[in-house]
Amino acid sequence: MDLNDLRKEYAGHVLDVDTVAPNAFNQLESWFQEAAKAELLEPNAMVLSTSNLDGQPSQRSVLLKYFDKKGFVFFTNYGSRKATQIRDNPNVAVLFPWFQLQRQVEINGVAEKISQAEITSGANSSSSKLAAMMAFRRWRGVSASRSSERTLSRNMV
């Protein structure tokens, strides 16, 4: 099987750094709304990358529960490998693979636990049932500066 035959040309969406929002969070919010309207299967699914103390990377898919200008929230079990790696090395990266839109968004940041108050205020009825078993972590890393937006934008397509 020749894998080169599987290659597609992505000409549908062109990223022009002069037309992106001046704030990276606003741009992500716009793209997220676009992904939701396109009825993608779980547009909130993202690949979370962590690494252990030896630098060995690990990836898994997680669901974004909510996001705001303070950060992005996802569930994790405190006893999981993911939580252990985040505790040992809080530097993480996430990737939203919106292939049907010919777009992927990568964001790097630092994960941290969030408070029970933030869990309660951001949780909906189904996620609040999980709050007893699961914990939340927040990561930050979307810069609001235009120069960082350009750097971030190069990694978004």
Chimera marker file (.cmm) of the C-alpha trace (Angstrom):
<marker_set name="trace">
<marker id="1" x="0.000" y="0.000" z="0.000" r="1" g="1" b="0" radius="0.5"/>
<marker id="2" x="1.379" y="3.378" z="-1.014" r="1" g="1" b="0" radius="0.5"/>
<marker id="3" x="0.502" y="5.869" z="1.719" r="1" g="1" b="0" radius="0.5"/>
<marker id="4" x="1.221" y="8.747" z="-0.665" r="1" g="1" b="0" radius="0.5"/>
<marker id="5" x="-2.060" y="7.873" z="-2.396" r="1" g="1" b="0" radius="0.5"/>
<marker id="6" x="-3.903" y="8.819" z="0.788" r="1" g="1" b="0" radius="0.5"/>
<marker id="7" x="-2.555" y="12.378" z="0.844" r="1" g="1" b="0" radius="0.5"/>
<marker id="8" x="-5.178" y="15.086" z="0.346" r="1" g="1" b="0" radius="0.5"/>
<marker id="9" x="-4.571" y="18.659" z="-0.712" r="1" g="1" b="0" radius="0.5"/>
<marker id="10" x="-5.947" y="21.067" z="1.859" r="1" g="1" b="0" radius="0.5"/>
<marker id="11" x="-6.970" y="24.110" z="-0.112" r="1" g="1" b="0" radius="0.5"/>
<marker id="12" x="-10.396" y="24.758" z="1.431" r="1" g="1" b="0" radius="0.5"/>
<marker id="13" x="-9.329" y="26.945" z="4.339" r="1" g="1" b="0" radius="0.5"/>
<marker id="14" x="-6.407" y="29.297" z="4.071" r="1" g="1" b="0" radius="0.5"/>
<marker id="15" x="-5.044" y="30.840" z="7.237" r="1" g="1" b="0" radius="0.5"/>
<marker id="16" x="-4.165" y="34.472" z="6.747" r="1" g="1" b="0" radius="0.5"/>
<marker id="17" x="-2.568" y="35.966" z="9.853" r="1" g="1" b="0" radius="0.5"/>
<marker id="18" x="-3.898" y="39.378" z="8.821" r="1" g="1" b="0" radius="0.5"/>
<marker id="19" x="-7.512" y="38.194" z="9.169" r="1" g="1" b="0" radius="0.5"/>
<marker id="20" x="-7.314" y="36.271" z="12.444" r="1" g="1" b="0" radius="0.5"/>
<marker id="21" x="-8.696" y="37.880" z="15.581" r="1" g="1" b="0" radius="0.5"/>
<marker id="22" x="-6.191" y="40.083" z="17.421" r="1" g="1" b="0" radius="0.5"/>
<marker id="23" x="-6.753" y="37.920" z="20.511" r="1" g="1" b="0" radius="0.5"/>
<marker id="24" x="-5.903" y="34.205" z="20.302" r="1" g="1" b="0" radius="0.5"/>
<marker id="25" x="-8.693" y="33.254" z="22.724" r="1" g="1" b="0" radius="0.5"/>
<marker id="26" x="-11.301" y="34.994" z="20.555" r="1" g="1" b="0" radius="0.5"/>
<marker id="27" x="-9.954" y="33.227" z="17.475" r="1" g="1" b="0" radius="0.5"/>
<marker id="28" x="-10.145" y="29.843" z="19.164" r="1" g="1" b="0" radius="0.5"/>
<marker id="29" x="-13.673" y="30.601" z="20.359" r="1" g="1" b="0" radius="0.5"/>
<marker id="30" x="-14.693" y="31.475" z="16.785" r="1" g="1" b="0" radius="0.5"/>
<marker id="31" x="-13.130" y="28.322" z="15.365" r="1" g="1" b="0" radius="0.5"/>
<marker id="32" x="-14.697" y="26.222" z="18.115" r="1" g="1" b="0" radius="0.5"/>
<marker id="33" x="-18.137" y="27.604" z="17.251" r="1" g="1" b="0" radius="0.5"/>
<marker id="34" x="-17.450" y="26.819" z="13.592" r="1" g="1" b="0" radius="0.5"/>
<marker id="35" x="-16.533" y="23.236" z="14.494" r="1" g="1" b="0" radius="0.5"/>
<marker id="36" x="-19.698" y="22.851" z="16.578" r="1" g="1" b="0" radius="0.5"/>
<marker id="37" x="-21.902" y="24.244" z="13.786" r="1" g="1" b="0" radius="0.5"/>
<marker id="38" x="-20.288" y="21.839" z="11.313" r="1" g="1" b="0" radius="0.5"/>
<marker id="39" x="-21.687" y="19.014" z="13.445" r="1" g="1" b="0" radius="0.5"/>
<marker id="40" x="-18.322" y="17.329" z="13.812" r="1" g="1" b="0" radius="0.5"/>
<marker id="41" x="-18.270" y="14.265" z="16.010" r="1" g="1" b="0" radius="0.5"/>
<marker id="42" x="-17.298" y="15.649" z="19.414" r="1" g="1" b="0" radius="0.5"/>
<marker id="43" x="-15.680" y="18.945" z="18.390" r="1" g="1" b="0" radius="0.5"/>
<marker id="44" x="-14.572" y="19.240" z="22.024" r="1" g="1" b="0" radius="0.5"/>
<marker id="45" x="-12.374" y="16.119" z="21.696" r="1" g="1" b="0" radius="0.5"/>
<marker id="46" x="-8.721" y="16.986" z="21.994" r="1" g="1" b="0" radius="0.5"/>
<marker id="47" x="-5.449" y="15.102" z="22.170" r="1" g="1" b="0" radius="0.5"/>
<marker id="48" x="-3.681" y="15.821" z="25.452" r="1" g="1" b="0" radius="0.5"/>
<marker id="49" x="0.093" y="15.353" z="25.475" r="1" g="1" b="0" radius="0.5"/>
<marker id="50" x="2.051" y="14.945" z="28.690" r="1" g="1" b="0" radius="0.5"/>
<marker id="51" x="5.421" y="13.476" z="29.591" r="1" g="1" b="0" radius="0.5"/>
<marker id="52" x="6.861" y="11.581" z="32.507" r="1" g="1" b="0" radius="0.5"/>
<marker id="53" x="9.916" y="12.558" z="34.557" r="1" g="1" b="0" radius="0.5"/>
<marker id="54" x="12.204" y="10.909" z="31.981" r="1" g="1" b="0" radius="0.5"/>
<marker id="55" x="10.693" y="13.007" z="29.201" r="1" g="1" b="0" radius="0.5"/>
<marker id="56" x="8.845" y="10.062" z="27.641" r="1" g="1" b="0" radius="0.5"/>
<marker id="57" x="5.779" y="11.582" z="25.929" r="1" g="1" b="0" radius="0.5"/>
<marker id="58" x="2.274" y="10.205" z="26.211" r="1" g="1" b="0" radius="0.5"/>
<marker id="59" x="-0.922" y="11.176" z="24.397" r="1" g="1" b="0" radius="0.5"/>
<marker id="60" x="-4.575" y="10.429" z="24.863" r="1" g="1" b="0" radius="0.5"/>
<marker id="61" x="-7.900" y="11.869" z="23.794" r="1" g="1" b="0" radius="0.5"/>
<marker id="62" x="-9.874" y="13.788" z="26.393" r="1" g="1" b="0" radius="0.5"/>
<marker id="63" x="-12.999" y="15.913" z="26.219" r="1" g="1" b="0" radius="0.5"/>
<marker id="64" x="-12.847" y="19.630" z="26.855" r="1" g="1" b="0" radius="0.5"/>
<marker id="65" x="-15.566" y="20.368" z="29.411" r="1" g="1" b="0" radius="0.5"/>
<marker id="66" x="-15.493" y="24.149" z="29.159" r="1" g="1" b="0" radius="0.5"/>
<marker id="67" x="-13.164" y="27.029" z="28.490" r="1" g="1" b="0" radius="0.5"/>
<marker id="68" x="-13.010" y="30.698" z="29.281" r="1" g="1" b="0" radius="0.5"/>
<marker id="69" x="-10.358" y="33.397" z="29.285" r="1" g="1" b="0" radius="0.5"/>
<marker id="70" x="-8.800" y="31.843" z="32.408" r="1" g="1" b="0" radius="0.5"/>
<marker id="71" x="-8.134" y="28.517" z="30.749" r="1" g="1" b="0" radius="0.5"/>
<marker id="72" x="-9.489" y="25.190" z="29.566" r="1" g="1" b="0" radius="0.5"/>
<marker id="73" x="-10.984" y="22.489" z="31.763" r="1" g="1" b="0" radius="0.5"/>
<marker id="74" x="-11.013" y="18.724" z="31.334" r="1" g="1" b="0" radius="0.5"/>
<marker id="75" x="-11.611" y="15.800" z="33.691" r="1" g="1" b="0" radius="0.5"/>
<marker id="76" x="-8.966" y="13.464" z="34.956" r="1" g="1" b="0" radius="0.5"/>
<marker id="77" x="-8.829" y="10.819" z="37.639" r="1" g="1" b="0" radius="0.5"/>
<marker id="78" x="-6.156" y="11.784" z="40.172" r="1" g="1" b="0" radius="0.5"/>
<marker id="79" x="-4.894" y="8.198" z="40.225" r="1" g="1" b="0" radius="0.5"/>
<marker id="80" x="-4.393" y="7.972" z="36.456" r="1" g="1" b="0" radius="0.5"/>
<marker id="81" x="-1.096" y="7.960" z="34.572" r="1" g="1" b="0" radius="0.5"/>
<marker id="82" x="-2.177" y="11.250" z="33.005" r="1" g="1" b="0" radius="0.5"/>
<marker id="83" x="-2.666" y="12.916" z="36.410" r="1" g="1" b="0" radius="0.5"/>
<marker id="84" x="0.639" y="11.527" z="37.693" r="1" g="1" b="0" radius="0.5"/>
<marker id="85" x="2.476" y="12.893" z="34.669" r="1" g="1" b="0" radius="0.5"/>
<marker id="86" x="0.782" y="16.284" z="35.038" r="1" g="1" b="0" radius="0.5"/>
<marker id="87" x="1.681" y="16.394" z="38.738" r="1" g="1" b="0" radius="0.5"/>
<marker id="88" x="5.313" y="15.542" z="37.924" r="1" g="1" b="0" radius="0.5"/>
<marker id="89" x="5.541" y="17.816" z="34.869" r="1" g="1" b="0" radius="0.5"/>
<marker id="90" x="2.656" y="20.271" z="34.438" r="1" g="1" b="0" radius="0.5"/>
<marker id="91" x="3.744" y="21.357" z="30.938" r="1" g="1" b="0" radius="0.5"/>
<marker id="92" x="1.153" y="20.000" z="28.513" r="1" g="1" b="0" radius="0.5"/>
<marker id="93" x="-0.046" y="20.444" z="24.948" r="1" g="1" b="0" radius="0.5"/>
<marker id="94" x="-3.445" y="19.852" z="23.403" r="1" g="1" b="0" radius="0.5"/>
<marker id="95" x="-4.472" y="19.415" z="19.809" r="1" g="1" b="0" radius="0.5"/>
<marker id="96" x="-7.975" y="19.840" z="18.402" r="1" g="1" b="0" radius="0.5"/>
<marker id="97" x="-7.940" y="17.695" z="15.230" r="1" g="1" b="0" radius="0.5"/>
<marker id="98" x="-10.756" y="19.204" z="13.145" r="1" g="1" b="0" radius="0.5"/>
<marker id="99" x="-9.790" y="17.360" z="9.965" r="1" g="1" b="0" radius="0.5"/>
<marker id="100" x="-13.178" y="17.790" z="8.267" r="1" g="1" b="0" radius="0.5"/>
<marker id="101" x="-12.630" y="21.554" z="8.488" r="1" g="1" b="0" radius="0.5"/>
<marker id="102" x="-9.042" y="21.164" z="7.285" r="1" g="1" b="0" radius="0.5"/>
<marker id="103" x="-7.874" y="22.668" z="10.541" r="1" g="1" b="0" radius="0.5"/>
<marker id="104" x="-6.031" y="21.612" z="13.649" r="1" g="1" b="0" radius="0.5"/>
<marker id="105" x="-5.339" y="23.817" z="16.638" r="1" g="1" b="0" radius="0.5"/>
<marker id="106" x="-2.408" y="23.219" z="18.979" r="1" g="1" b="0" radius="0.5"/>
<marker id="107" x="-2.062" y="24.996" z="22.302" r="1" g="1" b="0" radius="0.5"/>
<marker id="108" x="0.691" y="24.598" z="24.892" r="1" g="1" b="0" radius="0.5"/>
<marker id="109" x="0.405" y="25.489" z="28.539" r="1" g="1" b="0" radius="0.5"/>
<marker id="110" x="0.697" y="24.535" z="32.173" r="1" g="1" b="0" radius="0.5"/>
<marker id="111" x="-1.904" y="22.316" z="33.845" r="1" g="1" b="0" radius="0.5"/>
<marker id="112" x="-3.077" y="22.870" z="37.381" r="1" g="1" b="0" radius="0.5"/>
<marker id="113" x="-5.886" y="21.758" z="39.671" r="1" g="1" b="0" radius="0.5"/>
<marker id="114" x="-8.839" y="24.069" z="39.857" r="1" g="1" b="0" radius="0.5"/>
<marker id="115" x="-10.905" y="24.802" z="42.932" r="1" g="1" b="0" radius="0.5"/>
<marker id="116" x="-14.107" y="23.034" z="43.918" r="1" g="1" b="0" radius="0.5"/>
<marker id="117" x="-15.919" y="26.363" z="43.387" r="1" g="1" b="0" radius="0.5"/>
<marker id="118" x="-14.696" y="26.479" z="39.780" r="1" g="1" b="0" radius="0.5"/>
<marker id="119" x="-15.753" y="22.863" z="39.302" r="1" g="1" b="0" radius="0.5"/>
<marker id="120" x="-19.229" y="23.653" z="40.599" r="1" g="1" b="0" radius="0.5"/>
<marker id="121" x="-19.641" y="26.876" z="38.614" r="1" g="1" b="0" radius="0.5"/>
<marker id="122" x="-18.440" y="25.349" z="35.349" r="1" g="1" b="0" radius="0.5"/>
<marker id="123" x="-20.052" y="21.941" z="35.656" r="1" g="1" b="0" radius="0.5"/>
<marker id="124" x="-23.315" y="21.028" z="34.006" r="1" g="1" b="0" radius="0.5"/>
<marker id="125" x="-25.699" y="18.455" z="35.441" r="1" g="1" b="0" radius="0.5"/>
<marker id="126" x="-23.974" y="15.433" z="33.886" r="1" g="1" b="0" radius="0.5"/>
<marker id="127" x="-20.435" y="16.533" z="34.711" r="1" g="1" b="0" radius="0.5"/>
<marker id="128" x="-21.309" y="17.420" z="38.293" r="1" g="1" b="0" radius="0.5"/>
<marker id="129" x="-22.219" y="13.752" z="38.833" r="1" g="1" b="0" radius="0.5"/>
<marker id="130" x="-18.649" y="12.875" z="37.857" r="1" g="1" b="0" radius="0.5"/>
<marker id="131" x="-17.055" y="15.513" z="40.057" r="1" g="1" b="0" radius="0.5"/>
<marker id="132" x="-16.935" y="13.165" z="43.027" r="1" g="1" b="0" radius="0.5"/>
<marker id="133" x="-14.864" y="10.653" z="41.069" r="1" g="1" b="0" radius="0.5"/>
<marker id="134" x="-13.014" y="12.918" z="38.714" r="1" g="1" b="0" radius="0.5"/>
<marker id="135" x="-10.918" y="15.999" z="39.186" r="1" g="1" b="0" radius="0.5"/>
<marker id="136" x="-10.451" y="19.000" z="36.981" r="1" g="1" b="0" radius="0.5"/>
<marker id="137" x="-7.250" y="20.504" z="35.751" r="1" g="1" b="0" radius="0.5"/>
<marker id="138" x="-6.792" y="23.775" z="34.008" r="1" g="1" b="0" radius="0.5"/>
<marker id="139" x="-4.061" y="24.698" z="31.600" r="1" g="1" b="0" radius="0.5"/>
<marker id="140" x="-3.088" y="28.010" z="30.177" r="1" g="1" b="0" radius="0.5"/>
<marker id="141" x="-1.098" y="28.925" z="27.148" r="1" g="1" b="0" radius="0.5"/>
<marker id="142" x="-3.060" y="30.948" z="24.612" r="1" g="1" b="0" radius="0.5"/>
<marker id="143" x="-1.349" y="34.292" z="24.352" r="1" g="1" b="0" radius="0.5"/>
<marker id="144" x="-3.294" y="37.440" z="23.586" r="1" g="1" b="0" radius="0.5"/>
<marker id="145" x="-0.430" y="39.239" z="21.873" r="1" g="1" b="0" radius="0.5"/>
<marker id="146" x="-0.452" y="39.682" z="18.099" r="1" g="1" b="0" radius="0.5"/>
<marker id="147" x="3.104" y="38.377" z="17.658" r="1" g="1" b="0" radius="0.5"/>
<marker id="148" x="2.273" y="35.270" z="19.667" r="1" g="1" b="0" radius="0.5"/>
<marker id="149" x="-0.909" y="34.943" z="17.632" r="1" g="1" b="0" radius="0.5"/>
<marker id="150" x="1.183" y="34.762" z="14.477" r="1" g="1" b="0" radius="0.5"/>
<marker id="151" x="3.422" y="32.147" z="16.050" r="1" g="1" b="0" radius="0.5"/>
<marker id="152" x="0.417" y="30.219" z="17.339" r="1" g="1" b="0" radius="0.5"/>
<marker id="153" x="-1.361" y="30.615" z="13.996" r="1" g="1" b="0" radius="0.5"/>
<marker id="154" x="1.448" y="28.870" z="12.137" r="1" g="1" b="0" radius="0.5"/>
<marker id="155" x="0.697" y="25.818" z="14.264" r="1" g="1" b="0" radius="0.5"/>
<marker id="156" x="-3.073" y="26.049" z="13.869" r="1" g="1" b="0" radius="0.5"/>
<marker id="157" x="-3.387" y="24.847" z="10.290" r="1" g="1" b="0" radius="0.5"/>
<link id1="1" id2="2" r="1" g="1" b="0" radius="0.2"/>
<link id1="2" id2="3" r="1" g="1" b="0" radius="0.2"/>
<link id1="3" id2="4" r="1" g="1" b="0" radius="0.2"/>
<link id1="4" id2="5" r="1" g="1" b="0" radius="0.2"/>
<link id1="5" id2="6" r="1" g="1" b="0" radius="0.2"/>
<link id1="6" id2="7" r="1" g="1" b="0" radius="0.2"/>
<link id1="7" id2="8" r="1" g="1" b="0" radius="0.2"/>
<link id1="8" id2="9" r="1" g="1" b="0" radius="0.2"/>
<link id1="9" id2="10" r="1" g="1" b="0" radius="0.2"/>
<link id1="10" id2="11" r="1" g="1" b="0" radius="0.2"/>
<link id1="11" id2="12" r="1" g="1" b="0" radius="0.2"/>
<link id1="12" id2="13" r="1" g="1" b="0" radius="0.2"/>
<link id1="13" id2="14" r="1" g="1" b="0" radius="0.2"/>
<link id1="14" id2="15" r="1" g="1" b="0" radius="0.2"/>
<link id1="15" id2="16" r="1" g="1" b="0" radius="0.2"/>
<link id1="16" id2="17" r="1" g="1" b="0" radius="0.2"/>
<link id1="17" id2="18" r="1" g="1" b="0" radius="0.2"/>
<link id1="18" id2="19" r="1" g="1" b="0" radius="0.2"/>
<link id1="19" id2="20" r="1" g="1" b="0" radius="0.2"/>
<link id1="20" id2="21" r="1" g="1" b="0" radius="0.2"/>
<link id1="21" id2="22" r="1" g="1" b="0" radius="0.2"/>
<link id1="22" id2="23" r="1" g="1" b="0" radius="0.2"/>
<link id1="23" id2="24" r="1" g="1" b="0" radius="0.2"/>
<link id1="24" id2="25" r="1" g="1" b="0" radius="0.2"/>
<link id1="25" id2="26" r="1" g="1" b="0" radius="0.2"/>
<link id1="26" id2="27" r="1" g="1" b="0" radius="0.2"/>
<link id1="27" id2="28" r="1" g="1" b="0" radius="0.2"/>
<link id1="28" id2="29" r="1" g="1" b="0" radius="0.2"/>
<link id1="29" id2="30" r="1" g="1" b="0" radius="0.2"/>
<link id1="30" id2="31" r="1" g="1" b="0" radius="0.2"/>
<link id1="31" id2="32" r="1" g="1" b="0" radius="0.2"/>
<link id1="32" id2="33" r="1" g="1" b="0" radius="0.2"/>
<link id1="33" id2="34" r="1" g="1" b="0" radius="0.2"/>
<link id1="34" id2="35" r="1" g="1" b="0" radius="0.2"/>
<link id1="35" id2="36" r="1" g="1" b="0" radius="0.2"/>
<link id1="36" id2="37" r="1" g="1" b="0" radius="0.2"/>
<link id1="37" id2="38" r="1" g="1" b="0" radius="0.2"/>
<link id1="38" id2="39" r="1" g="1" b="0" radius="0.2"/>
<link id1="39" id2="40" r="1" g="1" b="0" radius="0.2"/>
<link id1="40" id2="41" r="1" g="1" b="0" radius="0.2"/>
<link id1="41" id2="42" r="1" g="1" b="0" radius="0.2"/>
<link id1="42" id2="43" r="1" g="1" b="0" radius="0.2"/>
<link id1="43" id2="44" r="1" g="1" b="0" radius="0.2"/>
<link id1="44" id2="45" r="1" g="1" b="0" radius="0.2"/>
<link id1="45" id2="46" r="1" g="1" b="0" radius="0.2"/>
<link id1="46" id2="47" r="1" g="1" b="0" radius="0.2"/>
<link id1="47" id2="48" r="1" g="1" b="0" radius="0.2"/>
<link id1="48" id2="49" r="1" g="1" b="0" radius="0.2"/>
<link id1="49" id2="50" r="1" g="1" b="0" radius="0.2"/>
<link id1="50" id2="51" r="1" g="1" b="0" radius="0.2"/>
<link id1="51" id2="52" r="1" g="1" b="0" radius="0.2"/>
<link id1="52" id2="53" r="1" g="1" b="0" radius="0.2"/>
<link id1="53" id2="54" r="1" g="1" b="0" radius="0.2"/>
<link id1="54" id2="55" r="1" g="1" b="0" radius="0.2"/>
<link id1="55" id2="56" r="1" g="1" b="0" radius="0.2"/>
<link id1="56" id2="57" r="1" g="1" b="0" radius="0.2"/>
<link id1="57" id2="58" r="1" g="1" b="0" radius="0.2"/>
<link id1="58" id2="59" r="1" g="1" b="0" radius="0.2"/>
<link id1="59" id2="60" r="1" g="1" b="0" radius="0.2"/>
<link id1="60" id2="61" r="1" g="1" b="0" radius="0.2"/>
<link id1="61" id2="62" r="1" g="1" b="0" radius="0.2"/>
<link id1="62" id2="63" r="1" g="1" b="0" radius="0.2"/>
<link id1="63" id2="64" r="1" g="1" b="0" radius="0.2"/>
<link id1="64" id2="65" r="1" g="1" b="0" radius="0.2"/>
<link id1="65" id2="66" r="1" g="1" b="0" radius="0.2"/>
<link id1="66" id2="67" r="1" g="1" b="0" radius="0.2"/>
<link id1="67" id2="68" r="1" g="1" b="0" radius="0.2"/>
<link id1="68" id2="69" r="1" g="1" b="0" radius="0.2"/>
<link id1="69" id2="70" r="1" g="1" b="0" radius="0.2"/>
<link id1="70" id2="71" r="1" g="1" b="0" radius="0.2"/>
<link id1="71" id2="72" r="1" g="1" b="0" radius="0.2"/>
<link id1="72" id2="73" r="1" g="1" b="0" radius="0.2"/>
<link id1="73" id2="74" r="1" g="1" b="0" radius="0.2"/>
<link id1="74" id2="75" r="1" g="1" b="0" radius="0.2"/>
<link id1="75" id2="76" r="1" g="1" b="0" radius="0.2"/>
<link id1="76" id2="77" r="1" g="1" b="0" radius="0.2"/>
<link id1="77" id2="78" r="1" g="1" b="0" radius="0.2"/>
<link id1="78" id2="79" r="1" g="1" b="0" radius="0.2"/>
<link id1="79" id2="80" r="1" g="1" b="0" radius="0.2"/>
<link id1="80" id2="81" r="1" g="1" b="0" radius="0.2"/>
<link id1="81" id2="82" r="1" g="1" b="0" radius="0.2"/>
<link id1="82" id2="83" r="1" g="1" b="0" radius="0.2"/>
<link id1="83" id2="84" r="1" g="1" b="0" radius="0.2"/>
<link id1="84" id2="85" r="1" g="1" b="0" radius="0.2"/>
<link id1="85" id2="86" r="1" g="1" b="0" radius="0.2"/>
<link id1="86" id2="87" r="1" g="1" b="0" radius="0.2"/>
<link id1="87" id2="88" r="1" g="1" b="0" radius="0.2"/>
<link id1="88" id2="89" r="1" g="1" b="0" radius="0.2"/>
<link id1="89" id2="90" r="1" g="1" b="0" radius="0.2"/>
<link id1="90" id2="91" r="1" g="1" b="0" radius="0.2"/>
<link id1="91" id2="92" r="1" g="1" b="0" radius="0.2"/>
<link id1="92" id2="93" r="1" g="1" b="0" radius="0.2"/>
<link id1="93" id2="94" r="1" g="1" b="0" radius="0.2"/>
<link id1="94" id2="95" r="1" g="1" b="0" radius="0.2"/>
<link id1="95" id2="96" r="1" g="1" b="0" radius="0.2"/>
<link id1="96" id2="97" r="1" g="1" b="0" radius="0.2"/>
<link id1="97" id2="98" r="1" g="1" b="0" radius="0.2"/>
<link id1="98" id2="99" r="1" g="1" b="0" radius="0.2"/>
<link id1="99" id2="100" r="1" g="1" b="0" radius="0.2"/>
<link id1="100" id2="101" r="1" g="1" b="0" radius="0.2"/>
<link id1="101" id2="102" r="1" g="1" b="0" radius="0.2"/>
<link id1="102" id2="103" r="1" g="1" b="0" radius="0.2"/>
<link id1="103" id2="104" r="1" g="1" b="0" radius="0.2"/>
<link id1="104" id2="105" r="1" g="1" b="0" radius="0.2"/>
<link id1="105" id2="106" r="1" g="1" b="0" radius="0.2"/>
<link id1="106" id2="107" r="1" g="1" b="0" radius="0.2"/>
<link id1="107" id2="108" r="1" g="1" b="0" radius="0.2"/>
<link id1="108" id2="109" r="1" g="1" b="0" radius="0.2"/>
<link id1="109" id2="110" r="1" g="1" b="0" radius="0.2"/>
<link id1="110" id2="111" r="1" g="1" b="0" radius="0.2"/>
<link id1="111" id2="112" r="1" g="1" b="0" radius="0.2"/>
<link id1="112" id2="113" r="1" g="1" b="0" radius="0.2"/>
<link id1="113" id2="114" r="1" g="1" b="0" radius="0.2"/>
<link id1="114" id2="115" r="1" g="1" b="0" radius="0.2"/>
<link id1="115" id2="116" r="1" g="1" b="0" radius="0.2"/>
<link id1="116" id2="117" r="1" g="1" b="0" radius="0.2"/>
<link id1="117" id2="118" r="1" g="1" b="0" radius="0.2"/>
<link id1="118" id2="119" r="1" g="1" b="0" radius="0.2"/>
<link id1="119" id2="120" r="1" g="1" b="0" radius="0.2"/>
<link id1="120" id2="121" r="1" g="1" b="0" radius="0.2"/>
<link id1="121" id2="122" r="1" g="1" b="0" radius="0.2"/>
<link id1="122" id2="123" r="1" g="1" b="0" radius="0.2"/>
<link id1="123" id2="124" r="1" g="1" b="0" radius="0.2"/>
<link id1="124" id2="125" r="1" g="1" b="0" radius="0.2"/>
<link id1="125" id2="126" r="1" g="1" b="0" radius="0.2"/>
<link id1="126" id2="127" r="1" g="1" b="0" radius="0.2"/>
<link id1="127" id2="128" r="1" g="1" b="0" radius="0.2"/>
<link id1="128" id2="129" r="1" g="1" b="0" radius="0.2"/>
<link id1="129" id2="130" r="1" g="1" b="0" radius="0.2"/>
<link id1="130" id2="131" r="1" g="1" b="0" radius="0.2"/>
<link id1="131" id2="132" r="1" g="1" b="0" radius="0.2"/>
<link id1="132" id2="133" r="1" g="1" b="0" radius="0.2"/>
<link id1="133" id2="134" r="1" g="1" b="0" radius="0.2"/>
<link id1="134" id2="135" r="1" g="1" b="0" radius="0.2"/>
<link id1="135" id2="136" r="1" g="1" b="0" radius="0.2"/>
<link id1="136" id2="137" r="1" g="1" b="0" radius="0.2"/>
<link id1="137" id2="138" r="1" g="1" b="0" radius="0.2"/>
<link id1="138" id2="139" r="1" g="1" b="0" radius="0.2"/>
<link id1="139" id2="140" r="1" g="1" b="0" radius="0.2"/>
<link id1="140" id2="141" r="1" g="1" b="0" radius="0.2"/>
<link id1="141" id2="142" r="1" g="1" b="0" radius="0.2"/>
<link id1="142" id2="143" r="1" g="1" b="0" radius="0.2"/>
<link id1="143" id2="144" r="1" g="1" b="0" radius="0.2"/>
<link id1="144" id2="145" r="1" g="1" b="0" radius="0.2"/>
<link id1="145" id2="146" r="1" g="1" b="0" radius="0.2"/>
<link id1="146" id2="147" r="1" g="1" b="0" radius="0.2"/>
<link id1="147" id2="148" r="1" g="1" b="0" radius="0.2"/>
<link id1="148" id2="149" r="1" g="1" b="0" radius="0.2"/>
<link id1="149" id2="150" r="1" g="1" b="0" radius="0.2"/>
<link id1="150" id2="151" r="1" g="1" b="0" radius="0.2"/>
<link id1="151" id2="152" r="1" g="1" b="0" radius="0.2"/>
<link id1="152" id2="153" r="1" g="1" b="0" radius="0.2"/>
<link id1="153" id2="154" r="1" g="1" b="0" radius="0.2"/>
<link id1="154" id2="155" r="1" g="1" b="0" radius="0.2"/>
<link id1="155" id2="156" r="1" g="1" b="0" radius="0.2"/>
<link id1="156" id2="157" r="1" g="1" b="0" radius="0.2"/>
</marker_set>
